[in-house]
């Protein structure tokens, strides 16, 4: 591996970097194709560990899934309510999205399923989906505090429900809407804080009857039950959460200028871009178009001085996965950056507020944390580094601190790289192609 010379600044990053398919959209593409009638074809599918967990699960529930030589994935679905009872316990690895969305998919099918996961997933709360999904008539048996492993006893005669979201979570919303596909009548979900809407968009594409209405201070999503989904041709754009790492790296490394093509620009996913522009980032959004039913664009990113900002808490759902790398970038900006309303980070793959706070503090950055906030005091050009960061096997923590290494005076090391396969297997090789040198 090319190793940076620490007695001089990192050379500028330059060129074009390709970003793998969006993780959220990839999960949904596999699940909905498995619930459709006919053969769906998926182009640009993210082939990370999390998506492989979803593919494996759908196969065990009866779908036929294979990858062609040209890279296209084909899924022969079983229809809504057509899942077969799996013969064994299903291991979902590290994927919280798989656990929550698939729980919604199976809870209104008359089958019994057992789900487990790795050490991290078995610590993540499932009560937020167990409580509403029980209202469909399903039964759940879980460990204390509603943790995996769990057993789901699907409802024999599920009936649609009305539910008002108490947590700003696209996974909870999606689980309920997916469950409603095989329920009698309509299922209505009301959300006061808008979250990513890939489920609503894609279900409409597959033929589900989805109605969205704006209330005074919330949004109402209605889905008609006993749906029939038809097979589709799906193209998946680049993941903005993965694009965040090279984007922020280019904004940190003096003289950098990179291009990131084909990135999803769904309005519920661009909170980080909005925040970076408020910090003074030089980001051009070019060649806007619709790709696979989602707005996409090419991003041109150029280095320049940044200033600290206060990120409004209502923006959190649109950038919840990007706060770790934003905190890294904020350490190189002038002044303080305040991030509030981010309590959800406590229950991700790790406690990301703690992981980021500890890692930055160990590398010479002043930082304050509360239960639901982070404040980073930037020190442009004064990142001491020199510490080994505990990642808690969290892919976004690992990639974030590798980016910090690019501007630190002494090497910033991470205790594990394996978790990166969860979302961005090509991270190291792709970053090296634009000139990144890691210790």
C-alpha positions as CSV (number, residue, x, y, z in Angstrom):
1,X,0.0,0.0,0.0
2,X,1.2,3.5,-0.8
3,X,2.0,5.2,2.5
4,X,1.8,8.9,2.9
5,X,4.9,10.9,4.0
6,X,4.0,12.5,7.2
7,X,6.5,15.4,7.0
8,X,4.4,17.0,4.3
9,X,0.7,17.4,3.5
10,X,-1.2,14.7,1.7
11,X,-1.2,15.2,-2.1
12,X,-4.5,16.4,-3.6
13,X,-7.1,13.8,-4.4
14,X,-8.2,13.9,-8.1
15,X,-10.2,12.1,-10.7
16,X,-13.4,10.2,-10.9
17,X,-14.6,7.8,-8.2
18,X,-17.4,5.3,-8.7
19,X,-19.8,4.6,-5.8
20,X,-21.6,1.3,-5.4
21,X,-25.4,1.1,-5.6
22,X,-27.6,2.6,-2.9
23,X,-27.9,0.3,0.1
24,X,-31.5,1.3,1.1
25,X,-32.8,0.9,-2.5
26,X,-30.9,-2.4,-3.0
27,X,-32.6,-4.0,0.1
28,X,-36.0,-2.9,-1.1
29,X,-35.4,-4.0,-4.7
30,X,-34.6,-7.6,-3.6
31,X,-37.5,-7.8,-1.1
32,X,-40.1,-6.3,-3.4
33,X,-38.9,-8.4,-6.4
34,X,-39.3,-11.5,-4.1
35,X,-42.9,-10.5,-3.3
36,X,-43.8,-9.9,-7.0
37,X,-45.1,-12.2,-9.6
38,X,-42.7,-12.9,-12.5
39,X,-39.0,-12.3,-13.0
40,X,-37.5,-8.9,-12.0
41,X,-34.1,-7.7,-13.2
42,X,-31.9,-5.4,-11.1
43,X,-29.0,-3.4,-12.5
44,X,-26.4,-1.8,-10.2
45,X,-27.3,-3.8,-7.1
46,X,-25.0,-3.2,-4.1
47,X,-23.2,-6.5,-3.4
48,X,-22.3,-5.8,0.2
49,X,-22.6,-8.2,3.2
50,X,-25.9,-6.6,4.2
51,X,-27.5,-7.1,0.8
52,X,-26.2,-10.6,0.6
53,X,-28.0,-11.2,4.0
54,X,-31.2,-10.0,2.4
55,X,-30.7,-12.2,-0.7
56,X,-30.0,-15.3,1.4
57,X,-33.1,-14.7,3.5
58,X,-35.4,-14.2,0.5
59,X,-34.1,-17.5,-1.0
60,X,-34.9,-19.3,2.2
61,X,-38.4,-17.8,2.0
62,X,-38.9,-19.3,-1.5
63,X,-37.7,-16.7,-4.0
64,X,-35.2,-17.7,-6.7
65,X,-32.4,-15.3,-7.1
66,X,-29.3,-15.4,-9.3
67,X,-26.7,-13.1,-10.8
68,X,-26.1,-13.2,-14.6
69,X,-22.7,-13.0,-16.2
70,X,-23.4,-9.4,-17.2
71,X,-23.9,-8.4,-13.6
72,X,-27.7,-8.2,-13.7
73,X,-29.5,-9.9,-10.8
74,X,-32.7,-11.8,-11.6
75,X,-35.3,-12.5,-9.0
76,X,-38.3,-14.8,-9.5
77,X,-40.8,-13.8,-6.9
78,X,-43.4,-15.8,-5.0
79,X,-46.1,-13.1,-4.8
80,X,-47.5,-11.2,-1.8
81,X,-48.2,-13.7,0.9
82,X,-46.5,-16.5,-0.9
83,X,-43.5,-17.0,1.3
84,X,-42.6,-20.6,2.3
85,X,-41.8,-21.4,5.9
86,X,-38.0,-21.6,6.2
87,X,-36.5,-24.9,7.4
88,X,-33.9,-23.3,9.7
89,X,-33.0,-20.2,11.6
90,X,-32.2,-17.3,9.3
91,X,-29.0,-15.3,10.2
92,X,-29.2,-11.7,9.0
93,X,-25.6,-10.9,9.9
94,X,-25.1,-7.2,10.7
95,X,-28.1,-5.9,8.8
96,X,-30.7,-4.0,10.8
97,X,-32.5,-3.0,7.6
98,X,-32.9,-6.7,6.7
99,X,-34.2,-7.6,10.2
100,X,-36.8,-4.8,10.3
101,X,-38.1,-4.8,6.7
102,X,-38.3,-8.6,6.4
103,X,-40.1,-8.8,9.7
104,X,-42.8,-6.6,8.1
105,X,-42.8,-8.8,5.0
106,X,-43.3,-12.1,6.9
107,X,-45.5,-11.0,9.8
108,X,-48.7,-11.0,7.6
109,X,-47.9,-14.4,6.0
110,X,-49.1,-17.5,7.8
111,X,-45.7,-18.9,8.5
112,X,-43.2,-19.2,11.4
113,X,-39.7,-17.6,11.1
114,X,-36.7,-17.5,13.4
115,X,-34.2,-14.6,12.9
116,X,-30.9,-14.0,14.5
117,X,-27.8,-11.9,13.7
118,X,-24.2,-11.1,14.7
119,X,-23.2,-9.7,18.1
120,X,-24.0,-6.1,16.9
121,X,-27.4,-6.8,15.5
122,X,-28.4,-8.8,18.5
123,X,-28.0,-5.6,20.6
124,X,-30.1,-3.4,18.4
125,X,-33.7,-2.7,19.6
126,X,-36.6,-4.4,17.7
127,X,-39.4,-3.2,19.9
128,X,-40.0,-0.3,17.6
129,X,-41.2,-2.7,14.9
130,X,-42.6,-5.5,17.2
131,X,-45.1,-3.2,18.8
132,X,-46.8,-2.0,15.6
133,X,-46.5,-5.3,13.7
134,X,-48.2,-7.1,16.5
135,X,-51.3,-5.1,15.7
136,X,-51.6,-6.9,12.4
137,X,-52.3,-10.1,14.3
138,X,-48.7,-11.5,14.3
139,X,-47.0,-12.8,17.5
140,X,-43.4,-12.2,18.4
141,X,-41.2,-14.0,20.8
142,X,-37.9,-12.2,21.5
143,X,-35.2,-11.9,24.2
144,X,-35.5,-9.5,27.0
145,X,-35.7,-5.9,25.8
146,X,-37.1,-7.2,22.4
147,X,-33.7,-8.2,21.2
148,X,-32.8,-10.9,18.6
149,X,-33.0,-13.8,18.2
150,X,-36.7,-13.5,17.6
151,X,-39.5,-15.8,16.4
152,X,-42.3,-14.4,14.3
153,X,-45.6,-16.2,14.1
154,X,-47.3,-14.7,11.1
155,X,-50.9,-13.7,11.2
156,X,-53.5,-16.0,9.6
157,X,-56.0,-13.2,8.9
158,X,-54.1,-9.9,9.0
159,X,-56.1,-6.7,9.0
160,X,-54.7,-3.3,8.1
161,X,-53.8,-0.8,10.8
162,X,-53.5,2.9,11.5
163,X,-50.2,3.9,13.1
164,X,-48.6,7.2,14.0
165,X,-44.8,7.1,13.9
166,X,-43.2,8.1,17.2
167,X,-39.6,7.6,16.0
168,X,-38.3,9.2,12.8
169,X,-37.4,5.9,11.2
170,X,-37.8,4.9,7.5
171,X,-37.2,1.3,8.6
172,X,-40.3,1.3,11.0
173,X,-42.4,3.0,8.3
174,X,-41.3,0.5,5.7
175,X,-41.9,-2.5,7.9
176,X,-45.5,-1.4,8.5
177,X,-46.2,-0.5,4.8
178,X,-44.8,-3.8,3.7
179,X,-46.8,-5.7,6.2
180,X,-49.9,-3.9,4.9
181,X,-49.4,-5.4,1.4
182,X,-50.9,-8.7,2.6
183,X,-53.5,-7.3,5.1
184,X,-57.2,-6.9,4.6
185,X,-58.2,-3.3,4.0
186,X,-55.9,-0.3,4.1
187,X,-52.9,0.4,6.3
188,X,-52.2,4.0,7.1
189,X,-48.9,5.4,8.5
190,X,-48.6,9.0,9.7
191,X,-45.1,10.5,10.1
192,X,-44.5,14.0,11.5
193,X,-40.8,14.1,10.4
194,X,-40.3,13.1,6.8
195,X,-37.9,10.1,6.3
196,X,-36.4,8.5,3.2
197,X,-39.3,7.5,0.9
198,X,-37.7,4.8,-1.2
199,X,-40.4,2.3,0.0
200,X,-43.3,4.4,-1.2
201,X,-41.6,5.2,-4.5
202,X,-40.7,1.6,-5.3
203,X,-43.9,0.0,-4.1
204,X,-45.8,2.3,-6.5
205,X,-43.5,1.2,-9.3
206,X,-44.2,-2.5,-8.5
207,X,-48.0,-1.8,-8.8
208,X,-49.1,-1.3,-5.2
209,X,-51.8,1.3,-4.5
210,X,-50.1,3.9,-2.5
211,X,-51.6,7.3,-1.7
212,X,-49.7,10.1,0.0
213,X,-51.4,13.2,1.5
214,X,-50.0,16.2,3.3
215,X,-51.7,16.9,6.6
216,X,-51.2,20.1,8.6
217,X,-48.0,19.1,10.3
218,X,-47.4,15.6,9.1
219,X,-47.6,13.2,6.1
220,X,-50.1,10.3,5.7
221,X,-49.2,7.3,3.6
222,X,-52.0,4.9,2.7
223,X,-51.4,1.5,1.2
224,X,-54.2,-0.8,-0.1
225,X,-53.9,-4.4,1.2
226,X,-54.1,-7.8,-0.6
227,X,-51.9,-6.2,-3.3
228,X,-50.5,-7.8,-6.4
229,X,-47.0,-6.8,-7.3
230,X,-45.7,-7.2,-10.8
231,X,-42.1,-7.9,-11.8
232,X,-39.9,-4.9,-12.8
233,X,-36.7,-3.7,-14.4
234,X,-34.8,-1.8,-11.7
235,X,-31.7,0.4,-12.0
236,X,-30.1,1.5,-8.7
237,X,-28.2,4.8,-8.4
238,X,-25.1,5.4,-6.4
239,X,-25.4,5.6,-2.6
240,X,-25.1,9.1,-1.1
241,X,-24.1,7.7,2.2
242,X,-21.1,6.0,0.6
243,X,-20.4,9.0,-1.6
244,X,-20.1,11.0,1.7
245,X,-16.6,9.6,2.4
246,X,-14.7,10.6,-0.8
247,X,-16.7,13.9,-0.9
248,X,-15.6,14.9,2.6
249,X,-12.1,13.6,2.0
250,X,-11.8,15.9,-1.0
251,X,-13.0,18.8,1.1
252,X,-10.3,18.1,3.7
253,X,-7.2,17.5,1.5
254,X,-5.7,20.7,0.2
255,X,-6.0,21.1,-3.6
256,X,-8.3,18.2,-4.2
257,X,-10.9,18.1,-7.0
258,X,-12.9,14.9,-7.7
259,X,-16.1,13.9,-9.6
260,X,-18.6,11.4,-8.2
261,X,-21.1,10.3,-10.9
262,X,-24.6,8.9,-10.7
263,X,-25.4,9.7,-7.0
264,X,-29.0,9.5,-5.7
265,X,-30.5,13.0,-5.1
266,X,-33.7,11.9,-3.5
267,X,-34.7,15.0,-1.4
268,X,-34.9,12.7,1.7
269,X,-31.2,11.8,1.3
270,X,-29.3,15.0,0.6
271,X,-29.1,16.5,4.1
272,X,-25.3,16.2,4.1
273,X,-24.9,18.0,0.8
274,X,-27.1,20.9,2.2
275,X,-25.0,21.0,5.3
276,X,-21.7,21.0,3.5
277,X,-22.8,23.9,1.3
278,X,-23.7,25.8,4.4
279,X,-20.2,25.2,5.6
280,X,-18.9,26.8,2.4
281,X,-18.1,23.6,0.4
282,X,-17.6,23.9,-3.3
283,X,-19.9,21.3,-4.6
284,X,-21.5,21.4,-8.1
285,X,-24.6,19.2,-8.8
286,X,-24.5,18.5,-12.5
287,X,-26.4,16.4,-15.2
288,X,-29.6,16.0,-13.1
289,X,-31.8,13.2,-14.4
290,X,-34.2,10.4,-13.3
291,X,-32.6,7.0,-13.0
292,X,-34.6,3.9,-11.9
293,X,-37.4,6.1,-10.6
294,X,-35.0,8.2,-8.4
295,X,-33.5,11.7,-9.1
296,X,-29.7,11.4,-9.6
297,X,-26.8,13.7,-10.5
298,X,-23.1,13.9,-10.9
299,X,-21.2,15.7,-8.1
300,X,-18.0,17.8,-8.6
301,X,-16.2,18.5,-5.3
302,X,-13.4,20.9,-4.8
303,X,-11.3,21.7,-1.7
304,X,-11.8,25.0,0.0
305,X,-11.9,26.6,3.5
306,X,-14.9,25.5,5.6
307,X,-16.6,27.0,8.6
308,X,-18.5,25.4,11.5
309,X,-22.3,25.4,11.4
310,X,-25.3,24.4,13.5
311,X,-27.1,21.5,11.8
312,X,-30.9,21.8,12.4
313,X,-32.2,18.7,14.2
314,X,-35.1,18.3,11.7
315,X,-32.4,17.5,9.1
316,X,-31.2,14.4,10.9
317,X,-33.4,11.8,9.1
318,X,-32.0,12.9,5.8
319,X,-28.4,12.4,6.8
320,X,-28.5,10.1,9.9
321,X,-25.8,7.8,8.5
322,X,-23.5,10.7,7.5
323,X,-22.9,12.3,10.9
324,X,-19.7,10.3,11.7
325,X,-17.9,11.6,8.5
326,X,-19.4,15.1,9.1
327,X,-17.9,15.1,12.6
328,X,-14.5,14.2,11.0
329,X,-14.8,17.0,8.4
330,X,-15.9,19.4,11.1
331,X,-12.7,18.9,13.0
332,X,-10.9,20.5,10.0
333,X,-13.4,23.5,9.7
334,X,-13.0,26.9,11.3
335,X,-15.1,27.2,14.5
336,X,-17.5,24.8,16.1
337,X,-20.1,22.5,14.4
338,X,-23.1,21.6,16.4
339,X,-25.2,18.5,15.6
340,X,-28.4,18.1,17.5
341,X,-31.3,15.7,17.4
342,X,-29.1,12.7,16.6
343,X,-30.1,10.3,19.5
344,X,-30.8,7.6,16.8
345,X,-27.0,7.3,16.4
346,X,-26.9,5.6,19.8
347,X,-28.7,2.5,18.4
348,X,-27.0,2.1,15.1
349,X,-24.4,-0.7,14.4
350,X,-22.6,0.9,17.3
351,X,-23.2,3.8,19.6
352,X,-21.9,6.2,17.0
353,X,-22.0,9.3,19.2
354,X,-19.6,7.6,21.7
355,X,-17.5,6.0,19.0
356,X,-17.0,9.4,17.2
357,X,-16.4,11.3,20.4
358,X,-13.8,8.8,21.8
359,X,-12.0,8.6,18.4
360,X,-11.7,12.3,17.8
361,X,-10.7,13.1,21.4
362,X,-7.9,10.4,21.2
363,X,-6.6,12.2,18.1
364,X,-6.4,15.6,19.6
365,X,-9.8,17.1,18.7
366,X,-12.0,18.9,21.3
367,X,-15.5,17.5,21.3
368,X,-18.6,17.6,23.5
369,X,-21.4,15.1,23.6
370,X,-24.8,14.8,25.1
371,X,-27.4,12.1,24.8
372,X,-28.6,13.4,21.4
373,X,-25.9,15.9,20.2
374,X,-22.2,16.4,19.2
375,X,-20.3,19.6,19.2
376,X,-16.9,19.5,17.3
377,X,-14.4,22.3,17.8
378,X,-12.5,22.6,14.5
379,X,-8.7,22.9,14.3
380,X,-7.8,23.5,10.6
381,X,-4.3,22.1,9.9
382,X,-3.8,21.0,13.5
383,X,-5.0,17.4,13.6
384,X,-2.4,15.6,15.7
385,X,-3.6,12.0,15.1
386,X,-1.4,9.2,16.3
387,X,-4.1,7.0,17.9
388,X,-5.7,3.6,17.4
389,X,-9.5,4.1,17.0
390,X,-11.9,1.4,18.2
391,X,-14.5,1.0,15.5
392,X,-16.8,-1.4,17.3
393,X,-17.0,-3.3,13.9
394,X,-19.0,-0.4,12.5
395,X,-18.3,0.3,8.8
396,X,-19.1,4.0,9.0
397,X,-16.8,4.6,12.0
398,X,-14.0,2.7,10.2
399,X,-14.3,4.7,6.9
400,X,-14.7,8.0,8.7
401,X,-11.4,7.7,10.7
402,X,-9.5,6.4,7.7
403,X,-10.5,9.7,6.1
404,X,-9.2,11.6,9.1
405,X,-5.8,9.8,8.6
406,X,-5.4,11.8,5.3
407,X,-5.0,15.1,7.2
408,X,-3.5,14.0,10.5
409,X,0.1,14.7,11.4
410,X,0.6,11.2,12.8
411,X,-1.2,8.0,11.5
412,X,-4.8,7.5,12.6
413,X,-5.3,3.7,12.7
414,X,-8.5,1.7,13.1
415,X,-8.8,-1.7,14.9
416,X,-10.7,-3.4,12.1
417,X,-11.4,-3.1,8.4
418,X,-13.7,-6.1,7.9
419,X,-16.8,-4.1,8.7
420,X,-16.4,-2.0,5.6
421,X,-17.7,-4.9,3.6
422,X,-21.1,-4.1,5.1
423,X,-21.7,-1.3,2.7
424,X,-18.6,-0.3,0.5
425,X,-16.3,-3.3,-0.2
426,X,-14.4,-1.2,-2.8
427,X,-13.7,1.7,-0.4
428,X,-9.9,1.3,-0.1
429,X,-9.3,0.5,-3.7
430,X,-11.6,3.2,-4.9
431,X,-10.0,5.8,-2.7
432,X,-6.5,4.8,-3.8
433,X,-7.5,5.4,-7.4
434,X,-8.1,9.1,-6.6
435,X,-4.8,9.3,-4.8
436,X,-5.6,8.5,-1.2
437,X,-2.6,7.1,0.8
438,X,-3.5,5.3,4.0
439,X,-1.2,3.9,6.7
